[in-house]
Amino acid sequence: MRAVPGYRALQLLLDFGRGAERRQSALLRIRASASLFQPFGTTWPNRYPRIFAELRDRLGQAASVRLLSFGCSTGEEVASLRAHFPNAFIKGVDISPERIAICRGRLLDAEAGRTQFEIGVSVRGEDAAVYDAVLAMAVFRHGQLGDYAVTENRLLDFDRFERAVTDLARTVRPGGYFVLRHSNFRFTDTAVAAEFETVGYAQCVSPLFDRSGARLPDQAREAALFHKR
């Protein structure tokens, strides 16, 4: 069906008419197609409890800890991080103005000094080595690649992925962590991965593709937690 002429335009119209999250997704595909990886903002509270708990055990809960949630959607991930890091500074960044408005609307006055939300397609404006952990969860994937029958990735470009994660990695301090989950590409295939060591794995639930877009063999687990040397 996706190969039928006009399929994508029809899908956009249908999603726009559905309202709520589907409408936000359609708006993103229209407005920000050149900067977009994952158009869908699917999220829920406490989605990654094991990884967040491991980060807490590694970083501690001091007020000096700084975290960045890249692709924070409507803020559930930031709220879950807050439960593990009650004293940390946490910034959430998302490409969607509508989602960031929801995040800001949920922000409690008591958290305002320690929690920040920002509209953004990248972290180019951030200084180097400023975060103890940077998380990109279900960001570098596309929902339409979730079908394991797909053998070739024509929706996402590896070079753009590499540029994006290289910029994210730049903001991680030495000794800090980069967390990547549910990506359609492997961080370990990028040049910047040489600055990190893999220290954690998770179940692999998203199809993986190589630099050329060819489908890689199915894997039971994926590298997910990386420590910057």
C-alpha positions as CSV (number, residue, x, y, z in Angstrom):
1,M,0.0,0.0,0.0
2,R,2.8,2.4,0.8
3,A,4.1,2.2,-2.8
4,V,0.7,3.3,-4.2
5,P,1.0,6.9,-5.5
6,G,-0.7,9.4,-3.1
7,Y,-0.6,7.0,-0.2
8,R,1.5,9.3,2.0
9,A,-0.6,12.3,1.2
10,L,-3.8,10.4,2.1
11,Q,-2.3,9.2,5.3
12,L,-1.4,12.7,6.3
13,L,-5.0,13.9,5.7
14,L,-6.4,11.0,7.7
15,D,-4.0,11.6,10.6
16,F,-4.7,15.3,10.6
17,G,-8.4,14.6,10.8
18,R,-8.0,12.3,13.8
19,G,-6.9,15.0,16.1
20,A,-4.7,14.8,19.2
21,E,-1.4,13.0,18.8
22,R,-2.2,11.9,15.2
23,R,-2.8,15.5,14.3
24,Q,0.5,16.6,15.9
25,S,2.3,13.9,13.9
26,A,0.8,15.0,10.7
27,L,1.8,18.6,11.4
28,L,5.4,17.6,12.0
29,R,5.6,15.6,8.8
30,I,4.4,18.7,6.9
31,R,6.4,21.4,8.7
32,A,9.6,19.7,9.7
33,S,10.2,16.8,7.3
34,A,13.9,17.7,6.7
35,S,14.6,17.6,10.5
36,L,12.3,14.8,11.5
37,F,13.2,11.2,12.5
38,Q,10.3,9.8,14.5
39,P,7.0,11.6,13.7
40,F,5.0,9.9,16.4
41,G,5.1,11.1,20.0
42,T,4.0,7.8,21.6
43,T,5.0,7.8,25.2
44,W,3.9,6.7,28.7
45,P,5.1,7.1,32.3
46,N,8.0,5.0,33.6
47,R,8.7,3.4,30.2
48,Y,12.3,2.7,30.9
49,P,12.5,1.9,34.7
50,R,15.6,-0.4,34.5
51,I,17.7,2.0,32.5
52,F,16.6,5.0,34.7
53,A,17.4,3.1,37.9
54,E,20.8,2.1,36.5
55,L,21.6,5.7,35.6
56,R,20.6,6.8,39.2
57,D,22.9,4.1,40.7
58,R,25.8,5.3,38.5
59,L,25.3,9.1,38.8
60,G,23.7,9.4,42.3
61,Q,21.1,12.0,43.2
62,A,23.1,15.1,43.9
63,A,21.7,18.5,42.8
64,S,24.7,18.9,40.5
65,V,23.5,16.1,38.2
66,R,22.4,17.5,34.8
67,L,20.2,15.4,32.4
68,L,18.9,16.0,28.9
69,S,15.9,14.2,27.5
70,F,16.1,14.7,23.7
71,G,12.8,14.0,22.0
72,C,10.9,14.3,25.3
73,S,7.4,14.3,23.6
74,T,4.7,15.4,26.1
75,G,7.0,15.1,29.1
76,E,6.3,11.7,30.6
77,E,9.9,10.7,30.3
78,V,11.1,13.8,32.1
79,A,8.6,13.2,34.9
80,S,9.9,9.6,35.2
81,L,13.5,10.8,35.4
82,R,12.4,13.3,38.0
83,A,11.2,10.4,40.2
84,H,14.7,8.9,40.0
85,F,16.6,12.2,40.2
86,P,14.6,14.5,42.6
87,N,17.4,17.0,42.9
88,A,18.8,17.1,39.4
89,F,18.5,19.7,36.6
90,I,16.6,18.1,33.8
91,K,16.0,19.6,30.3
92,G,13.5,18.2,27.8
93,V,13.8,19.1,24.1
94,D,11.3,18.2,21.4
95,I,10.8,19.2,17.8
96,S,7.0,19.8,18.3
97,P,5.8,23.2,19.7
98,E,2.5,21.5,20.6
99,R,4.2,18.8,22.7
100,I,6.4,21.3,24.5
101,A,3.4,23.4,25.3
102,I,1.9,20.4,27.0
103,C,5.1,19.8,28.9
104,R,5.2,23.4,30.1
105,G,1.5,23.2,31.1
106,R,2.2,20.3,33.3
107,L,5.2,21.8,35.0
108,L,4.7,22.5,38.7
109,D,5.9,25.8,40.2
110,A,8.1,23.9,42.6
111,E,10.0,22.3,39.7
112,A,10.5,25.4,37.6
113,G,14.1,26.0,38.7
114,R,15.2,22.4,38.1
115,T,13.2,21.5,35.0
116,Q,13.3,23.2,31.6
117,F,11.5,22.5,28.3
118,E,12.7,23.8,24.9
119,I,11.5,23.5,21.3
120,G,14.4,22.2,19.2
121,V,15.5,20.0,16.4
122,S,19.1,19.6,17.7
123,V,21.4,20.6,20.5
124,R,23.7,22.9,18.5
125,G,23.1,25.7,20.9
126,E,24.3,23.7,23.9
127,D,27.9,23.9,25.2
128,A,30.2,20.9,25.1
129,A,30.4,18.5,28.0
130,V,27.5,20.0,30.1
131,Y,25.4,16.9,30.8
132,D,26.0,13.9,33.0
133,A,23.6,11.9,30.8
134,V,21.8,12.5,27.5
135,L,18.9,10.3,26.6
136,A,17.4,9.7,23.1
137,M,14.6,7.2,23.6
138,A,12.6,6.1,20.6
139,V,13.8,9.2,18.7
140,F,15.9,7.8,15.9
141,R,13.4,5.5,14.4
142,H,10.3,5.7,12.3
143,G,7.0,4.0,13.2
144,Q,6.5,2.8,9.7
145,L,9.7,0.8,9.9
146,G,8.4,-1.2,12.8
147,D,7.1,-3.9,10.4
148,Y,9.7,-6.7,10.4
149,A,8.7,-7.4,6.8
150,V,10.5,-4.2,5.8
151,T,13.9,-5.1,4.2
152,E,15.1,-1.7,3.1
153,N,15.0,1.7,4.9
154,R,14.0,4.5,2.6
155,L,12.6,6.7,5.4
156,L,15.7,7.5,7.5
157,D,19.2,8.5,6.5
158,F,22.2,7.1,8.4
159,D,24.4,10.1,7.7
160,R,21.8,12.4,9.3
161,F,21.5,10.0,12.3
162,E,25.3,10.1,12.7
163,R,25.4,13.9,12.6
164,A,22.6,14.1,15.2
165,V,24.1,11.6,17.7
166,T,27.6,13.1,17.3
167,D,26.1,16.5,18.3
168,L,24.3,14.9,21.3
169,A,27.5,13.0,22.3
170,R,29.4,16.3,22.3
171,T,27.2,17.6,25.2
172,V,28.0,14.6,27.4
173,R,30.8,15.3,29.9
174,P,33.7,12.8,30.2
175,G,32.6,10.1,32.6
176,G,28.9,10.8,31.7
177,Y,26.5,8.6,29.8
178,F,24.6,8.5,26.5
179,V,21.4,6.4,26.3
180,L,19.9,5.3,23.1
181,R,16.8,3.1,22.8
182,H,14.5,1.9,20.0
183,S,16.7,3.3,17.3
184,N,16.6,1.9,13.7
185,F,20.4,2.5,13.6
186,R,23.2,1.4,15.8
187,F,25.3,4.0,17.7
188,T,28.2,1.6,17.5
189,D,28.3,2.1,13.8
190,T,29.1,5.8,14.1
191,A,32.6,7.3,14.4
192,V,31.8,9.1,17.7
193,A,31.1,5.8,19.4
194,A,34.9,5.4,19.7
195,E,34.7,8.0,22.5
196,F,32.4,5.6,24.5
197,E,32.3,2.2,25.9
198,T,29.1,0.1,26.0
199,V,28.1,-0.6,29.5
200,G,24.4,-1.7,29.2
201,Y,22.1,-3.6,26.9
202,A,18.4,-3.9,26.4
203,Q,15.9,-6.0,24.5
204,C,16.0,-5.1,20.8
205,V,12.4,-4.5,19.6
206,S,13.1,-2.2,16.5
207,P,14.4,-3.5,13.2
208,L,18.0,-2.3,12.6
209,F,19.5,-1.0,9.3
210,D,23.0,-0.4,8.2
211,R,24.6,2.7,6.6
212,S,23.1,1.9,3.2
213,G,19.6,1.3,4.5
214,A,19.8,-2.5,4.2
215,R,18.1,-4.5,6.9
216,L,20.4,-6.2,9.5
217,P,19.8,-9.6,10.9
218,D,17.4,-9.7,13.8
219,Q,19.1,-9.3,17.2
220,A,17.9,-10.3,20.6
221,R,19.4,-7.3,22.4
222,E,20.9,-3.9,21.5
223,A,23.6,-1.7,23.0
224,A,21.7,1.0,25.0
225,L,23.9,2.6,27.6
226,F,27.3,4.1,26.7
227,H,29.9,5.6,29.1
228,K,32.0,8.5,27.8
229,R,35.7,7.9,28.4
